[in-house]
């Protein structure tokens, strides 16, 4: 009987230790996976933002049914912009891939001869991103204005004497120009802040945060917590907040769920092109 009691104590102690280990390990795994997910998503959006919008627009215009295939193949050449000798060596191969696509060969059946493994991986990775993340997909998003506007890529430029960086794209037009939601989502923030002045923040259905700042007026029908549809009026353009000394413009920003702001310029160019087609 004594031996049985000792055996039970050992089993109980072992079970307690095992439970403690499991309780520590499972949250660690969950947190690790969450971090990896956010980092990989951040990298994916960053990689997509590096695609040349002119290339995307061209192939959406001339090859709408297979534009992703062409963009992924062209990306093999663009990714080596710091290695001119390698660019020259793969240029004929890239042209050969484009010719295969022109002849109706499926992307998965392309003859990749002449490219190294890393270049092939890059092309296939790019093609996967274009399927996984729909920022470039026609009809999924729209340009925030319905009128021709002026904007350049100033993401990362110094602000306040270098104390912070510009985390968006400034779209210029006249005061009072209507501004519309680029996507479906939920209204998360409305009203004044120091930098953005009158601003609206929308949590898109994709999980990203869409930031519209320096508004002259906010649509009075908008309420925090309510849904908003792509194309719904957000407000009108102004220069409120820290833009008081600058021409009227919309500061448009995109923040990922992990808190990282990404450059929206490439997507805006493509959205603008597709929005014009749909008018």
PyMOL commands that set and color helices and strands:
alter all, ss='L'
color gray80, all
select helices_A, chain A and resi 2-49+53-62+67-78+84-102+107-109+117-132+241-243+265-277
alter helices_A, ss='H'
color red, helices_A
select strands_A, chain A and resi 158-159+164-165+169-172+178-180+185-193+197-204+209-218+227-228+233-237+249-255+261-262
alter strands_A, ss='S'
color yellow, strands_A
deselect
rebuild
show_as cartoon
